[in-house]
Amino acid sequence: MKIYNTRLILAQSFLARILFLIFVLVACPLTGQVKQKKTLQQSDYHLWQTLQSDKISENGNWISYKLAYPNGQDTLFIKNTQTHKQYVFPRGTNGNFNAEESFACINPKKGLQMLTLKTGEIKTITGVTQYQYTKNKKYIITYSKTADPILEIKNTSGETLIKINNVQQYKIAPQENTVLFSADHNIGLISLNKKVQKTMIIENASAPFYNLIWRNNGNAVAFLQKGTDSPQNNLFFYQLNDNKLFKFEPENFSNFPADFTISPTVSTKLSISDDGQSVFFGIKKRESNEKAIDTTGVQVWNASDKLLYPQQEEIGQWEKVAKLALWKPFENKFKQITNNQLPKVILAGEQKFALTFNPAQYEPQYKQQGDRDLYLVNLTTGDSTRILTKHSGNKNHTVISPTGNFVTYFKDQKWWVYDIRKKAHFNCSANIHQPLLDQNFNAAGEVPPYGFLGWTKNDDSFLLYDRFDIWEVSPDGKKANRLTHGREKNIQFRVAKQFYDIVKTASYDGFYAFEIDLSNDLFLEANNDDESGYFIWNKTSGEKPMVFNTMRNNYLMKSEQGESYAFQQQHYDKPPSLWFKKDKNNKAKLIVQSNKQQEDFYWGNAEKIQYSNAKGIPLTGTLFYPANYKSSKKYPMIVKIYELKLYESNQYINPSLYDETGFNVTSYTSEGYFVLCPDIIYEIGNPGISATNCVVAATQCVIEKGIVQKDKIGLIGHSFGGYEVNFIITQTNLFATAVSSAGVADLTSWYLTMGWNTGTAEIWRFENQQWRMGKSLFEDKAAYNRNSPLEYVTNIQTPLLSWTGKEDRQVHWYQSIEFYLALRRLNKEHIMLVYPQEKHTIMNPKNQKNLSEHIKQWFDYYLQNHNAPSWVTTDLKSL
C-alpha cells in the first residue's frame, strides 16, 4: 500500500510538471515575450506629433499643452497637475487661464470656448476671433472680426456687460483696466474697474481714428485721424485723470516743416513718453512733392555714389523717409528730432535724450551693418553732441540704460558706458580678465561679444556675459563681480529668455534696457557639451540646479503665484515629455509623454564622436546609428554638413517627408543609414579647404570604426552647406554621391553679385561674414580661386544631385546653373531640380514631399543599390 501511494505521488508530480511546461509554452507569447518591434515606414509618419508647451495656471494646478500633427489637426489639452484630470480642445489655439477658475481658447470654426475648471462645463461663444482675460480676473474682452466687427466686455461666466458695434481698432491699457476703442467716426474708453462703464472722447467726427496707443502707466492715450478735406492727418492726446483732450495743429507751429504731414509709418510709430509730457510721432513730405527715382527710364548706376542704385530706391532717399518729431501738449511745443543728415534714432530711457545717426554715413562699406557716428540729442534744449565715431552698426552693440543716464556700447573688445550727466566714457569691463568676444564666432570681420544682459535697479550696475558666466559691473568700471561659477563647472550660464524677453526693447532704430532686480531670483539656462537644464540664482546661495542632465531640457514655465514649474525633456531616442515641479526643491513628475508609439518601432541612437582636423584641433560630431543596428553588419552613411553641430544628439527629430531642405535624419536612420553631422571650423581665407579638411577627418574617423561601407557614403548640404558640398567633391572621391542645394559655385561671380533680398552687394559676406575670406577679391584673388568649386570642377567624379528655388533671392539660382552648365559641358553625372515658385528653402508642402522623395531615391540608388528611378534614367522636362 505504501509503494502504491509513492508511485501515485510520483506520477502526479510528473503530470504536474508536464502541465506546468505546457502552461509556460502557451502563456509565454502572451506575457513573457517582449513585443516585437516594427521597421518604421513612411506610412507610419502621420502617427508622430510635436509637443508644444502652452501655459501654466496662476498657482500651478493646471497646465495646457498642444499636440501638433502633420495634417494640421492640432489638439489643445488641459491637464490637472495633481489629479491628471484632462480636457481636450480639438484645433484649439490661443489658450489662457483665468487664475484657477477657468480656461479659454479659440476654435477657428466654433469661436471662443470657455471651460469652468471646477465643474468641467464648457461654454461656446460663436464668432469670437480674439479675446483676453483682464488682470483683475473679473472680465473677458472679446472681439469678433466680421463684416461688422463687435467688441464686447463679458464677465467670466460669458455674460455680456457692454457691446460696441463696428469697432475698427481697440487697445487695452498696460494695466488691463481700460480699453480704448475706435468705432465708425467715434473714439472712446471702457473702464473695467468695479463697474464697467463707457466714456466717449470724440463722437461723430468727420473721419475715423486709428493708431491707438497708451502711456505706460495707463493715464493717457494718443491716436491719429485721417484728414478729410486736406492731406494732413490729425493727432490727438487725451489725459484720463482730468479728461483733457489736446489736438496737434501744425499751422500753430512756425517750425513745423512746410509741405509735411503726420505719418503713421512703423519706423516712426506713435508713442507717449514715460512722464506723459511728450508725444512722439512721424512727419513726412506730402507725396505730391516727393521726387522719386524714375523707375521707368534709364537707371544711372554711378560707381561714386555712396549707395547702390537699389539701396537708393529703398533707403537712400532720406527726404522720402518719415522723420521722428515730438509734441509737448501741455507746453504747446513742437520739435523735429531726425532729419536728412541724421535720419535714424534711438530714444533714451525716460525719453529725455535721443541718439541720432546716419547708417549710410561711411558708404560704400562692406559690412552687414555699416559703421556710423552717434549723436546725443538733448530733447529739451535741442543740443546735439557726437559721442561715438565710426561705431558698429550692430544694434546689439549699443543699448541705453532704463533711466537714460548711460549709453552702453561695445567697442575695441570691451564694454563701455557714456555717462550722459558727466559727459565721460568709462571702460566698464577693465576688471574682467576673461575674453568678452564670442570665441565660437568662427567668421571674418567684426566678432560680436558674448552679450549684454541688462541694467539693474536705478542704473546702479549692468550685467554682461563672458564665455561661461554672468558679470555685474558698475558704470564707472571700478567694480566687476562674477555672479555665477560656470568656468569652474564647465557650464555656460545664460538667462532664460522666456523670463527676460523684455530686458531690452525696441526703441525705433535701436534698444533701451529694462530693469533687472537682483533681489529676486534669476532663472538661468545652463549648457555644456553633454548636459542642459535650468538653474536658479540668488544673492544668498548663488546658482542652484533645478534640472540639469544629459537630456535636452527646454520650455521652462513658472506659475504667476508660488513656485510651480513645468519644462520639457527630450533626447534623440526619447520623445519630448512635459514635466512638473510643485516647487524648485520637489522632484519632477511626468505630466505628458508624447509619441508613445515610438516603442512599437525600431529606433536609432546618437553618439558623439571626437576627431581632429589637420592642425590637430579637436572637434566633435554627432553620429546617428541606424534603427535596429547590428554590429555584425556594415551600413551606408550620409554626411550632413553646415558649420557647428547641425544636429545635437539630444534633439528629438520626428520622421517626416515635409522638410524645408528635403532631408530628415530619423527617416534615414529608420531605413538603414548612418547619419553623421560633423563640426566644421574655418581658417580665414580658406572656407572650402577648411570644410574639406574637417569633413574628411570626421568621415575617416567613422570609417575606422569599421561600421560603415566605405564605398557607400553620401554627402549633403544646403546654402553654405551646399557650397561646401560643391567644393568638397572637387577635392576628394571619398563620397559615392552627393546632394547640394542653393549652393554657390563660383566665388568670383558670387562676390560680384547683388543680394536682391537686401539690396546690397554680396561682397560683405566674403569680407566680413560667413564666407570668411577676410580680404577683397582684388587683394587676394588666388584665395578666391583656390576655394572656388568651379576652379576644380574637372576633378569631380562624384554623381551630384542639386536643387534650387527659382525665386531664391538669397543665393541666386544662377549659381546652381553655373555649376550645372560646367558639369554638363564636362559630361559629368549630374541632375538639377528647379522649383519655380520656391525661394531659398522649400515651403510648399507638396514640393517638400516631392523633394524629400527625390533625394531619398537618389541616395537609395547610389548607396543601397536600389533600382534607378525613372527620372534618373530618362529625359524628363518636369518632375
FENPEHU-V650013 format. One record per pair of residues at least 6 apart in sequence whose ideal C-beta (glycine too) atoms are under 8 Angstrom apart, sorted by the first residue. I is the first residue (numbers start at 1). J is the second residue. If there is no record, write none. Layout:
# FENPEHU-V650013
I:J
I:J
This chain:
# FENPEHU-V650013
24:32
35:599
35:600
37:599
37:600
37:601
37:602
37:628
38:44
38:600
38:601
38:602
39:601
39:602
39:627
39:628
39:670
40:601
40:602
40:603
40:627
40:655
40:666
40:670
40:671
42:657
42:667
44:601
44:655
45:70
45:654
45:655
45:656
45:657
45:667
46:69
46:70
46:71
47:595
47:597
48:69
48:70
48:595
48:597
48:654
48:655
48:656
49:67
49:68
49:69
49:594
49:595
49:654
50:67
50:68
50:69
50:576
50:594
50:654
51:65
51:66
51:67
51:568
51:575
51:576
51:577
51:578
51:592
51:594
51:595
52:65
52:66
52:67
52:68
53:63
53:65
53:555
53:557
53:566
53:567
53:568
53:578
54:63
54:64
54:65
54:66
54:76
54:95
55:63
55:64
55:95
55:96
55:97
55:557
56:62
56:63
56:64
56:97
56:557
56:558
56:559
56:564
56:565
56:566
57:63
57:97
57:99
57:100
57:103
57:559
58:97
58:99
58:100
58:559
58:560
58:561
59:99
59:100
59:559
59:560
59:561
59:562
59:564
60:81
60:559
60:561
60:562
60:564
60:565
60:566
60:580
60:582
61:80
61:81
61:82
61:100
62:78
62:79
62:80
62:81
62:97
62:100
62:103
62:117
63:78
63:79
63:81
63:557
63:566
63:578
63:580
63:591
64:76
64:77
64:78
64:79
64:95
64:97
64:103
65:76
65:77
65:79
65:578
65:592
66:74
66:75
66:76
66:77
66:92
67:74
67:75
67:77
67:594
68:74
69:75
70:656
70:658
73:90
73:91
74:91
74:92
74:93
75:88
75:89
75:90
75:91
75:92
76:88
76:89
76:90
76:91
76:92
76:93
76:95
76:105
77:86
77:87
77:88
77:89
77:592
78:86
78:87
78:88
78:89
78:95
78:103
78:115
78:117
79:85
79:86
79:87
79:591
79:592
80:86
81:564
81:566
81:580
81:582
81:591
84:591
87:103
87:115
87:120
87:122
89:95
89:105
89:107
89:113
90:107
91:107
91:108
91:109
92:105
92:106
92:107
92:113
93:105
93:106
93:107
93:108
94:105
94:106
94:130
94:131
95:103
95:104
95:105
96:103
96:104
96:105
96:131
96:132
96:133
97:103
97:133
98:104
98:133
98:137
98:140
98:156
99:137
100:117
101:116
101:117
101:118
101:137
101:156
102:114
102:115
102:116
102:117
102:156
103:114
103:115
103:117
104:112
104:113
104:114
104:115
104:131
104:133
104:140
105:112
105:113
106:112
106:113
106:128
106:129
106:130
106:131
107:113
107:124
110:124
110:126
111:124
111:125
111:126
111:127
111:128
111:129
111:144
112:124
112:125
112:128
112:131
112:142
113:122
113:123
113:124
114:122
114:123
114:124
114:125
114:140
114:156
114:158
115:121
115:122
116:122
116:123
123:157
123:158
125:142
125:154
125:158
127:144
127:146
127:150
128:142
128:143
128:144
129:143
129:144
129:145
130:142
130:143
130:145
131:140
131:141
131:142
131:143
132:140
132:141
132:172
132:176
133:139
133:140
133:156
134:140
134:141
134:176
134:177
134:192
135:175
135:176
135:177
136:176
136:177
136:192
136:193
137:156
138:155
138:156
138:192
139:153
139:154
139:155
139:156
139:161
139:192
139:196
140:153
140:154
140:155
140:156
140:158
141:151
141:152
141:153
141:154
141:170
141:172
141:179
141:192
142:151
142:152
142:154
143:149
143:150
143:151
143:152
143:167
143:170
144:150
144:152
148:165
148:166
149:165
149:166
149:167
149:168
150:163
150:164
150:165
150:167
151:163
151:164
151:167
151:170
151:179
151:181
151:183
152:160
152:161
152:162
152:163
152:164
153:160
153:161
153:162
153:163
153:179
153:190
153:192
153:196
154:160
154:161
155:161
161:196
162:190
162:196
162:198
164:181
164:183
164:190
164:198
165:183
166:183
166:184
167:181
167:182
167:183
168:182
168:183
168:208
168:209
168:210
169:181
169:182
169:209
169:210
169:212
170:179
170:180
170:181
170:182
170:212
171:179
171:180
171:181
171:212
171:213
171:214
171:221
172:178
172:179
172:180
173:179
173:180
173:214
173:218
174:214
174:216
174:217
174:218
175:217
175:218
176:192
177:191
177:192
177:193
177:218
178:189
178:190
178:191
178:192
178:218
178:240
179:189
179:190
179:192
180:187
180:188
180:189
180:212
180:214
180:221
180:223
181:187
181:188
181:189
181:190
181:212
182:208
182:209
182:210
182:212
182:223
184:208
185:203
185:204
185:205
185:206
185:207
185:208
185:209
186:200
186:202
186:203
186:204
186:205
187:200
187:201
187:202
187:205
187:209
187:212
187:223
188:198
188:199
188:200
188:201
188:202
188:203
189:198
189:199
189:200
189:201
189:221
189:240
190:196
190:197
190:198
190:199
191:197
191:198
191:199
201:236
201:238
201:245
202:209
202:236
202:245
205:225
206:228
206:229
207:225
207:226
207:227
207:228
207:234
208:225
208:226
209:223
209:224
209:225
209:236
210:223
210:224
210:225
210:226
210:264
211:223
211:224
211:264
211:269
211:270
212:221
212:222
212:223
213:221
213:222
213:223
213:269
213:270
213:271
213:272
214:220
214:221
214:272
215:221
215:272
215:273
215:274
215:276
216:272
216:274
217:274
217:276
218:240
219:239
219:240
219:241
219:276
220:237
220:238
220:239
220:240
220:272
220:276
221:237
221:238
221:240
221:272
222:235
222:236
222:237
222:238
222:270
222:271
222:272
222:279
222:281
223:235
223:236
223:238
223:270
224:233
224:234
224:235
224:236
224:262
224:264
224:270
224:281
225:233
225:234
225:235
225:236
226:233
226:234
227:233
227:234
227:261
231:261
231:286
231:287
231:288
232:250
232:261
232:262
233:261
233:262
233:263
233:264
234:247
234:248
234:262
235:247
235:248
235:262
235:270
235:279
235:281
235:327
236:245
236:246
236:247
236:248
237:245
237:246
237:248
237:272
237:279
237:327
237:329
238:244
238:245
238:246
239:276
246:329
246:330
248:262
248:279
248:327
248:329
248:334
250:256
250:260
250:262
250:334
252:332
253:333
253:334
255:334
255:335
255:336
256:283
256:334
257:283
257:285
257:336
259:285
259:286
259:289
260:283
260:284
260:285
260:286
261:283
261:284
261:285
261:286
262:281
262:282
262:283
262:284
263:281
263:282
263:283
263:284
263:322
264:270
264:282
265:282
265:284
265:322
267:282
267:321
267:322
267:508
267:509
268:280
268:281
268:282
268:283
268:284
268:322
268:323
268:324
268:508
269:282
269:508
270:279
270:280
270:281
270:282
271:279
271:280
271:281
271:347
272:278
272:279
272:280
273:279
273:280
273:326
273:350
273:351
274:349
274:350
274:351
275:350
275:351
277:328
277:330
277:331
278:326
278:327
278:328
278:351
278:379
279:326
279:327
279:328
279:329
280:324
280:325
280:326
280:337
280:347
280:351
281:324
281:325
281:326
281:327
282:322
282:323
282:324
282:325
283:322
283:323
283:325
283:336
284:320
284:321
284:322
284:323
285:319
285:320
290:319
290:320
291:319
292:317
292:320
293:312
293:313
293:317
295:313
299:309
300:309
301:308
301:309
305:312
306:316
306:360
306:363
306:364
307:315
307:316
307:360
307:363
307:364
308:754
308:759
308:760
308:761
310:754
310:756
310:759
311:360
311:759
311:760
313:759
314:759
315:321
315:359
315:360
315:759
316:360
318:340
318:341
318:343
319:340
321:343
323:336
323:337
323:338
323:339
323:343
324:336
324:337
324:338
324:345
324:354
324:508
325:334
325:335
325:336
325:337
326:334
326:335
326:337
326:379
327:333
327:334
328:334
335:379
335:382
337:345
337:354
337:356
337:377
337:379
338:344
338:345
338:356
341:358
342:356
342:357
342:358
342:375
343:356
343:358
344:356
344:357
344:358
344:359
344:508
344:509
345:354
345:355
345:356
345:357
345:508
345:509
345:510
346:354
346:355
346:398
346:400
346:507
346:508
346:509
346:510
346:511
346:512
347:354
347:400
347:507
347:508
347:512
348:354
348:355
348:400
348:404
348:407
348:420
348:507
348:512
349:400
349:401
349:402
349:403
349:404
349:405
349:512
349:513
350:402
350:403
350:404
351:379
351:404
352:378
352:379
352:380
352:404
353:376
353:377
353:378
353:379
353:404
353:420
354:376
354:377
354:379
355:374
355:375
355:376
355:377
355:387
355:398
355:400
355:407
355:510
356:374
356:375
356:377
356:384
357:372
357:373
357:374
357:375
357:509
358:372
358:373
359:369
359:370
359:372
359:393
360:370
361:370
361:371
361:372
361:373
362:370
362:371
362:372
362:390
363:370
365:371
366:761
366:763
366:764
366:767
366:768
366:776
367:393
367:445
367:446
367:764
367:768
368:393
368:764
368:768
368:769
369:392
369:393
369:394
369:395
370:393
371:390
371:391
371:392
371:393
372:390
372:391
372:393
373:386
373:388
373:389
373:390
373:391
374:386
374:387
374:388
374:391
374:398
374:407
375:384
375:385
375:386
375:387
376:384
376:385
376:386
376:387
376:407
376:418
376:420
377:383
377:384
378:384
385:423
387:407
387:418
387:425
388:409
388:411
388:418
391:397
391:398
391:409
391:411
392:398
392:410
392:411
392:446
394:446
394:448
395:509
395:510
395:511
396:410
396:448
396:451
396:452
396:511
397:409
397:410
397:411
397:448
397:449
398:407
398:408
398:409
398:410
398:510
398:511
399:407
399:408
399:409
399:452
399:504
399:510
399:511
399:512
399:513
400:406
400:407
400:408
400:507
400:510
400:511
400:512
400:513
401:407
401:408
401:417
401:455
401:459
401:462
401:475
401:512
401:513
402:455
402:459
402:512
402:513
402:514
402:515
403:458
403:459
404:420
404:512
405:419
405:420
405:421
405:459
405:475
406:417
406:418
406:419
406:420
406:455
406:459
406:475
407:417
407:418
407:420
408:415
408:416
408:417
408:428
408:452
408:455
408:462
408:513
409:415
409:416
409:417
409:418
410:416
410:436
410:448
410:449
410:452
413:435
413:436
413:437
413:449
414:427
414:428
414:429
414:430
414:436
415:427
415:428
415:429
415:436
415:449
415:452
415:464
415:473
416:425
416:426
416:427
416:428
416:429
417:425
417:426
417:428
417:462
417:475
417:477
418:424
418:425
419:425
419:426
419:475
419:476
426:475
426:476
426:477
427:477
428:462
428:473
428:474
428:475
428:476
428:477
428:480
429:436
429:464
429:471
429:473
429:477
429:480
430:477
430:480
431:473
431:477
431:478
431:479
431:480
432:466
432:471
432:473
432:480
434:466
434:467
434:469
434:487
435:466
435:467
436:449
436:450
436:464
436:465
436:466
437:447
437:448
437:449
437:450
438:447
438:448
438:449
438:450
439:467
440:644
441:447
441:448
442:643
442:644
442:681
442:682
442:772
443:682
443:769
443:770
443:772
444:684
444:766
444:767
444:768
444:769
444:771
444:772
444:773
444:774
445:767
445:768
445:769
445:774
446:768
449:464
449:465
450:464
450:465
450:466
450:467
451:464
451:465
451:494
452:462
452:463
452:464
452:465
452:504
453:462
453:463
453:464
453:465
453:470
453:495
453:500
453:503
453:516
454:462
454:463
454:500
454:503
454:504
454:513
454:514
454:515
454:516
455:461
455:462
455:463
455:513
455:514
455:515
455:516
456:462
456:463
456:472
456:515
456:516
456:517
456:518
457:515
457:516
457:517
457:518
459:475
460:474
461:472
461:473
461:474
461:475
461:479
462:472
462:473
462:475
462:513
463:470
463:471
463:472
463:473
463:483
463:516
464:470
464:471
464:473
465:471
465:494
466:487
467:487
467:492
468:484
468:486
468:487
468:490
468:491
468:492
468:493
469:482
469:483
469:484
469:485
469:486
469:487
469:493
470:482
470:483
470:484
470:493
470:494
470:495
470:522
470:524
470:537
471:480
471:481
471:482
471:483
472:479
472:480
472:481
472:483
472:518
473:479
473:480
473:481
474:480
483:522
483:537
483:542
484:493
484:524
484:537
484:542
484:543
485:542
485:543
486:492
486:493
486:526
489:528
490:528
490:529
491:526
491:527
491:528
491:531
492:526
492:527
492:528
493:524
493:525
493:526
493:535
493:537
493:543
494:524
494:525
494:527
495:503
495:522
495:523
495:524
495:525
496:523
496:524
496:525
496:534
496:556
497:525
498:555
498:556
498:557
499:523
499:556
499:558
500:516
500:523
502:514
503:513
503:514
503:516
504:511
504:512
504:513
504:514
505:511
505:512
505:514
516:522
518:539
519:539
520:538
521:536
521:537
521:538
522:536
522:537
522:538
523:534
523:535
523:536
523:537
523:556
523:558
524:534
524:535
524:536
524:537
524:543
525:532
525:533
525:534
526:532
526:533
526:534
526:535
526:543
526:545
526:548
529:608
529:620
530:550
530:608
531:548
531:549
531:550
532:548
532:549
532:551
532:552
532:553
532:554
532:650
533:545
533:546
533:547
533:548
533:549
533:553
534:545
534:546
534:547
534:548
534:553
534:556
534:567
535:543
535:544
535:545
535:546
535:548
536:543
536:544
536:546
536:584
537:543
537:544
544:584
546:565
546:581
546:584
547:553
547:567
547:569
547:579
547:581
547:588
550:571
550:650
551:569
551:570
551:571
551:574
551:650
552:569
552:570
552:571
552:648
552:650
552:651
552:652
553:567
553:568
553:569
554:567
554:568
554:570
555:566
555:567
555:568
556:565
556:566
556:567
557:565
557:566
557:567
558:564
558:565
559:565
562:583
563:582
563:583
563:584
564:580
564:581
564:582
564:583
565:580
565:581
565:583
565:584
566:578
566:579
566:580
566:581
566:591
567:578
567:579
567:588
568:576
568:577
568:578
568:579
569:576
569:577
569:579
570:576
570:577
570:650
570:651
570:652
571:606
571:649
571:650
571:652
572:604
572:605
572:606
572:624
572:649
572:650
572:651
572:652
572:653
573:603
573:604
573:605
573:606
573:652
574:652
575:593
575:594
575:595
575:596
575:598
575:652
576:594
576:595
576:652
577:590
577:591
577:592
577:593
577:594
578:590
578:591
578:592
579:588
579:589
579:590
579:591
580:588
580:589
580:591
581:587
581:588
581:589
595:654
601:627
601:670
602:627
602:628
602:670
603:627
603:669
603:670
604:624
604:625
604:626
604:627
604:629
604:666
604:669
604:670
605:624
605:625
605:629
606:622
606:623
606:624
606:625
606:649
606:650
607:622
607:623
607:624
607:625
607:649
608:620
608:621
608:622
608:623
608:649
609:620
609:621
609:622
609:623
609:676
609:698
609:701
609:702
610:618
610:619
610:620
610:701
611:618
611:619
611:621
611:678
611:697
611:698
611:700
611:701
612:618
612:619
612:697
613:619
613:681
613:690
613:693
613:694
613:697
614:693
614:697
617:681
619:678
619:679
619:680
619:681
619:694
619:697
619:698
620:645
620:679
621:645
621:676
621:677
621:678
621:679
621:698
621:701
622:645
622:647
622:648
622:649
622:676
622:677
623:674
623:675
623:676
623:677
623:702
624:647
624:665
624:669
624:674
624:675
624:676
624:677
625:669
625:674
626:635
626:669
626:670
626:672
626:673
626:674
627:669
627:670
627:672
629:635
631:707
634:706
634:707
634:708
634:709
635:672
635:673
635:674
635:707
635:708
635:709
636:672
636:673
636:674
636:708
636:709
636:712
636:713
636:714
636:859
636:863
636:864
637:673
637:674
637:675
637:676
637:699
637:702
637:708
637:709
637:712
637:713
637:714
638:668
638:673
638:674
638:675
638:676
638:713
638:714
638:715
638:716
638:859
638:863
639:675
639:676
639:677
639:678
639:695
639:698
639:699
639:713
639:714
639:715
639:716
639:735
640:646
640:647
640:663
640:665
640:675
640:676
640:677
640:716
640:717
640:721
641:677
641:678
641:680
641:691
641:695
641:715
641:716
641:717
641:721
641:724
641:725
642:680
642:717
642:718
642:719
642:720
642:721
642:724
643:679
643:680
643:720
643:721
644:679
644:680
644:681
645:677
645:679
646:677
646:721
647:653
647:665
647:677
653:664
653:665
653:666
654:666
655:664
655:666
655:667
655:670
656:664
656:666
656:667
656:852
657:664
657:667
657:848
657:849
657:852
657:853
658:845
658:848
658:849
658:852
659:842
659:848
659:851
659:852
660:841
660:842
660:843
660:848
661:718
661:741
661:841
661:842
661:851
662:741
662:803
662:842
662:848
662:851
662:852
662:854
662:855
663:716
663:718
663:739
663:852
663:855
664:852
665:675
665:677
667:852
667:856
668:675
668:856
668:859
669:675
672:864
673:859
673:863
674:702
674:707
674:708
676:698
676:699
676:702
678:694
678:695
678:697
678:698
678:699
679:694
679:698
680:690
680:691
680:694
680:695
680:724
681:690
681:694
682:690
682:691
682:772
683:689
683:690
683:772
684:772
684:773
684:774
685:772
685:773
685:774
685:775
685:780
685:783
685:787
686:772
686:783
686:786
686:787
687:723
687:724
687:771
687:772
687:773
687:787
688:723
688:724
688:727
688:728
688:731
688:786
688:787
688:788
688:789
689:731
689:786
689:787
691:724
691:727
691:728
692:724
692:727
692:728
692:731
692:732
695:715
695:724
695:728
696:728
696:732
696:734
699:713
699:734
702:708
703:710
703:713
711:736
712:736
712:862
712:863
712:864
713:734
713:735
713:736
713:863
714:735
714:736
714:737
714:738
714:739
714:859
714:862
714:863
715:725
715:728
715:729
715:735
715:737
715:738
715:739
715:798
716:725
716:738
716:739
716:740
716:855
717:723
717:724
717:725
717:739
717:740
717:741
717:743
718:741
718:742
718:743
718:841
719:741
719:742
719:743
719:810
719:811
719:840
720:770
720:771
721:743
722:740
722:741
722:742
722:743
722:744
722:802
722:811
723:740
723:743
723:744
723:745
723:789
724:743
725:738
725:739
725:740
725:743
726:740
726:743
726:744
726:745
726:789
726:819
727:787
727:788
727:789
727:792
728:735
728:738
729:735
729:738
729:796
729:798
729:800
730:789
730:791
730:792
730:793
730:795
730:796
731:792
731:795
733:797
733:798
735:798
736:798
736:799
736:862
736:863
737:798
737:799
737:800
737:801
737:858
737:859
737:862
737:863
738:798
738:799
738:800
738:801
739:800
739:801
739:802
739:803
739:855
739:858
739:859
740:800
740:801
740:802
740:819
741:802
741:803
741:804
742:803
742:804
742:805
742:808
742:810
742:811
742:813
742:816
742:840
742:841
743:789
743:802
743:811
743:815
743:816
743:819
744:750
744:789
744:811
744:815
745:788
745:789
745:790
745:815
745:816
745:818
745:819
745:822
746:788
746:789
746:790
746:815
746:818
747:766
747:771
747:773
747:777
747:784
747:785
747:787
747:788
748:777
748:781
748:784
748:785
748:788
749:815
749:818
750:762
750:811
750:815
751:762
751:763
751:766
751:777
751:784
752:761
752:762
752:763
752:777
753:761
753:762
753:812
754:760
754:761
754:762
755:761
755:762
755:765
755:809
755:810
756:809
756:812
757:809
757:810
763:776
765:771
766:772
766:773
766:776
766:777
766:784
767:773
767:774
767:775
767:776
773:780
773:783
773:784
773:787
775:783
777:784
785:791
789:819
790:818
790:819
790:822
793:819
793:822
793:823
793:826
793:828
794:826
796:823
796:826
796:828
799:829
799:830
799:862
800:823
800:828
800:829
800:830
800:831
801:830
801:831
801:832
801:833
801:854
801:855
801:858
802:816
802:819
802:820
802:830
802:831
802:832
802:833
803:816
803:832
803:833
803:834
803:835
803:851
803:854
804:811
804:813
804:815
804:816
804:832
804:833
804:834
804:835
805:813
805:834
805:835
805:837
805:838
805:839
805:840
805:841
805:842
806:813
806:834
806:835
806:836
806:837
806:838
807:836
807:837
807:838
807:839
808:838
808:839
808:840
809:839
809:840
810:839
810:840
811:840
813:834
816:832
816:834
817:832
820:830
820:832
823:830
824:830
831:858
831:871
831:872
833:851
833:854
833:879
835:842
835:847
835:851
837:844
837:847
838:844
838:847
842:848
842:851
850:879
854:869
854:871
854:879
857:866
857:869
857:871
857:872
858:869
858:872
860:866
861:867
861:868
861:869
861:872
870:876
871:879
